[in-house]
Amino acid sequence: MTITATGHTIDVRTLAPNMRHATLLAAFKALAPQESLVIVNDHDPQPLRLQFQDLAPGQFSWVYESRGPELWRVCVQKVEPAPAGGSCCGHCGGA
């Protein structure tokens, strides 16, 4: 994993296939809100995105920086989850 001033980059091509998702999920979990993780891969990590949706719904943004065909880069940012029940937290005064 490479750590930069703006976040973390993990080139999963260097990891054993059976360690990729676990490594990325652990790295995401360790992020503070608004920190990001850039995933570098040789294919579209769509299955990972589905896993994120199951395990961390509403807690991340997923932005493709490049879409192959040989190199894929995805920036995953940790965001604050919406308040429970979909109600306003009151911080913004309901605006």
N, C-alpha and C positions, 0 to 999 in steps of 0.2 A: 504494500500500500504506500502510496506517495501522499504526503500531506503538504498542501500549499496554503498560501495566505487566505485563499477563498474557500477552501474545503479540502476534501479528500478525493484521491483518485485511486481506483482499484482496477488493474488490468487483469481481468479474470482469465485471460488466455494463459497466464503463468501459474494458475492454480489447478490442482487436480479436479476433474469434473465433479466428483462426489463432494467436494468442499466448497464449491462456488456459491450456491444459494445460502448455505449456513454462514459463510464468511460475510457475504453482503448484508444479510439480515442482521447479523451481530454489529457490523459497522454502522448500519442505519440506526439501530437501537441506541448506540453510543453517542449519536449526534445530539447536539442541543437544538432547540427550535431555531429555525432559519439557517442552520448549517446545511451544507450540501455534500453529496457524494457523487462523483462522476464514475460511471461504470464504462469500461472499455471492453469490447467483446468482438468476436468474429462473426456473430449472427445477432439477429434481433432478440433481445432478452424479454420478449413478450410473456413467456411462462413465469418469469420472475415478477413482472408487473402484476400478473394475476395473483401471485402469492402475496405480494404487498397489499393488494386490495382486500384479500381475505384477512391478513394479519394486522394491518394498520389502516383501516378505512378512514378516509378523511384526514390522514396525518402526513400526507406527502404530496408533492407535485412531481410530475414525470415529464421531462422535456428532452426530446431528441436533439443532440448537437450535430450528429451526423448519422446517416442511415445507409450504411453499406455502399456497395455490396461486399466489400472486404473488411471494413472497419465500422463498428457501431459505437457511438458514444452517447450515453444517456446521463443527464444530470437529475438526480433525485434529491429534492430538498425536503427536509422535515418541516412541517407546518403545524401550527397549533390546531388541535382538533376543535370542531364546533362544540358549543356548549351542549350538554346532555339535554335531550328532549327537544332540541331545535329552538330553544328559547334564547332570547337575547341575554347576554351577561350583564347588560346595563352600563358597561364601561363607556360606550360612545353616546349614551343618552338616547338610544333607539334610532339613531340616524342611519 
